[in-house]
Amino acid sequence: MPATDADRELGFATASWGRRIVALFVDWIVSTLAVIGVVGLEDYSDTGNASGFIVLGVFVVESAVGTALVGGSFGQVATRLRVVPADGSPRNVDPLRSLARQVLIALVIPPLVYRPDGRGLHDIAAGSAVVTLETFRSVRGLA
Protein backbone atom coordinates (compact mmCIF):
# COMPACT_ATOMS: atom_id res chain seq x y z
CA MET A 1 0.00 0.00 0.00
CA PRO A 2 1.48 3.39 -0.95
CA ALA A 3 2.27 5.85 1.83
CA THR A 4 -0.19 8.69 2.27
CA ASP A 5 0.61 12.28 3.29
CA ALA A 6 -0.63 11.43 6.80
CA ASP A 7 1.75 8.44 6.97
CA ARG A 8 4.64 10.63 5.92
CA GLU A 9 3.74 13.24 8.55
CA LEU A 10 3.67 10.63 11.34
CA GLY A 11 6.55 8.58 9.94
CA PHE A 12 4.60 5.30 9.79
CA ALA A 13 1.13 4.01 8.93
CA THR A 14 -1.51 3.52 11.61
CA ALA A 15 -3.71 0.42 11.87
CA SER A 16 -7.11 0.15 10.22
CA TRP A 17 -10.23 1.05 12.18
CA GLY A 18 -11.72 -2.39 11.49
CA ARG A 19 -8.90 -4.14 13.29
CA ARG A 20 -9.09 -1.68 16.17
CA ILE A 21 -12.80 -2.38 16.59
CA VAL A 22 -12.17 -6.15 16.64
CA ALA A 23 -9.50 -5.60 19.34
CA LEU A 24 -11.94 -3.49 21.36
CA PHE A 25 -14.60 -6.21 21.07
CA VAL A 26 -12.11 -8.86 22.27
CA ASP A 27 -11.10 -6.63 25.19
CA TRP A 28 -14.73 -6.07 26.19
CA ILE A 29 -15.51 -9.81 26.09
CA VAL A 30 -12.40 -10.63 28.17
CA SER A 31 -13.23 -7.88 30.68
CA THR A 32 -16.80 -9.15 30.96
CA LEU A 33 -15.63 -12.73 31.48
CA ALA A 34 -13.14 -11.56 34.13
CA VAL A 35 -15.91 -9.80 36.07
CA ILE A 36 -18.19 -12.84 35.76
CA GLY A 37 -15.31 -15.04 36.92
CA VAL A 38 -14.84 -12.96 40.06
CA VAL A 39 -18.46 -12.20 41.07
CA GLY A 40 -20.26 -15.12 39.42
CA LEU A 41 -22.86 -15.05 36.67
CA GLU A 42 -25.79 -14.66 39.04
CA ASP A 43 -24.31 -11.64 40.84
CA TYR A 44 -23.21 -10.18 37.51
CA SER A 45 -26.78 -10.44 36.22
CA ASP A 46 -28.28 -9.08 39.45
CA THR A 47 -26.20 -5.90 39.50
CA GLY A 48 -28.02 -4.45 36.47
CA ASN A 49 -26.40 -1.31 35.05
CA ALA A 50 -23.64 -1.40 37.65
CA SER A 51 -22.15 -4.48 35.99
CA GLY A 52 -21.46 -2.45 32.84
CA PHE A 53 -19.52 0.13 34.83
CA ILE A 54 -17.56 -2.61 36.59
CA VAL A 55 -16.65 -4.13 33.21
CA LEU A 56 -15.67 -0.65 31.96
CA GLY A 57 -13.37 -0.22 34.96
CA VAL A 58 -11.77 -3.62 34.36
CA PHE A 59 -11.35 -2.74 30.67
CA VAL A 60 -9.63 0.58 31.47
CA VAL A 61 -7.24 -1.00 33.98
CA GLU A 62 -6.47 -4.08 31.84
CA SER A 63 -5.81 -2.10 28.70
CA ALA A 64 -3.79 0.63 30.45
CA VAL A 65 -1.55 -1.91 32.20
CA GLY A 66 -1.17 -3.99 29.03
CA THR A 67 -0.33 -0.95 26.93
CA ALA A 68 2.29 0.25 29.40
CA LEU A 69 3.88 -3.19 29.85
CA VAL A 70 3.66 -4.95 26.47
CA GLY A 71 2.50 -2.25 24.05
CA GLY A 72 -1.16 -3.19 23.86
CA SER A 73 -4.25 -4.51 25.58
CA PHE A 74 -5.12 -8.21 25.43
CA GLY A 75 -7.37 -7.57 22.42
CA GLN A 76 -4.72 -5.54 20.63
CA VAL A 77 -2.05 -8.17 21.20
CA ALA A 78 -4.47 -10.90 20.04
CA THR A 79 -5.26 -8.98 16.83
CA ARG A 80 -1.58 -8.15 16.21
CA LEU A 81 -1.87 -4.44 17.02
CA ARG A 82 0.37 -2.36 19.26
CA VAL A 83 0.33 1.14 20.74
CA VAL A 84 3.53 3.10 20.16
CA PRO A 85 4.66 6.61 21.00
CA ALA A 86 3.82 8.89 18.07
CA ASP A 87 7.37 10.22 18.00
CA GLY A 88 8.55 6.76 16.90
CA SER A 89 10.68 6.09 19.95
CA PRO A 90 11.29 2.39 20.70
CA ARG A 91 9.81 2.46 24.22
CA ASN A 92 6.27 1.68 25.38
CA VAL A 93 3.81 4.43 26.21
CA ASP A 94 4.43 5.39 29.85
CA PRO A 95 1.85 4.22 32.46
CA LEU A 96 0.29 7.64 33.14
CA ARG A 97 -0.23 8.41 29.44
CA SER A 98 -1.51 4.89 28.93
CA LEU A 99 -4.10 5.33 31.70
CA ALA A 100 -5.14 8.76 30.37
CA ARG A 101 -5.52 7.26 26.89
CA GLN A 102 -7.78 4.48 28.17
CA VAL A 103 -9.92 6.85 30.25
CA LEU A 104 -10.46 8.95 27.12
CA ILE A 105 -11.42 5.82 25.16
CA ALA A 106 -13.96 5.00 27.90
CA LEU A 107 -15.54 8.41 27.31
CA VAL A 108 -16.30 7.21 23.71
CA ILE A 109 -16.20 10.60 21.95
CA PRO A 110 -12.38 11.00 21.64
CA PRO A 111 -11.95 7.86 19.47
CA LEU A 112 -14.70 9.12 17.15
CA VAL A 113 -12.86 12.38 16.44
CA TYR A 114 -9.64 11.68 14.59
CA ARG A 115 -7.00 13.16 12.31
CA PRO A 116 -6.19 12.10 8.75
CA ASP A 117 -3.28 10.03 10.11
CA GLY A 118 -5.82 7.78 11.90
CA ARG A 119 -5.09 8.97 15.44
CA GLY A 120 -8.10 9.82 17.60
CA LEU A 121 -8.14 12.52 20.25
CA HIS A 122 -7.19 9.88 22.83
CA ASP A 123 -4.01 9.07 20.87
CA ILE A 124 -3.22 12.73 20.27
CA ALA A 125 -3.59 13.51 24.00
CA ALA A 126 -1.39 10.54 24.95
CA GLY A 127 1.15 11.11 22.17
CA SER A 128 0.53 7.61 20.83
CA ALA A 129 -0.55 5.74 17.71
CA VAL A 130 -2.02 2.28 17.07
CA VAL A 131 -0.05 0.29 14.52
CA THR A 132 0.09 -3.24 13.16
CA LEU A 133 2.63 -5.69 14.56
CA GLU A 134 4.66 -5.36 11.36
CA THR A 135 4.86 -1.57 11.70
CA PHE A 136 5.61 -1.98 15.41
CA ARG A 137 8.58 -4.19 14.59
CA SER A 138 9.93 -1.71 12.05
CA VAL A 139 9.46 1.23 14.48
CA ARG A 140 11.33 -0.77 17.13
CA GLY A 141 14.04 -1.74 14.64
CA LEU A 142 13.15 -5.46 14.88
CA ALA A 143 12.21 -5.98 11.23
Secondary structure, DSSP 8 states (H G I E B T S, - for coil): ----HHHHHHSS----HHHHHHHHHHHHHHHHHHHHHHH-HHHHHHTTHHHHHHHHHHHHHHHHHHHHHHSS-HHHHHTTEEEEETT--SS---HHHHHHHHHHHHTSHHHHSB-TTS-BHHHHHHTEEEEEHHHHHHHTT--
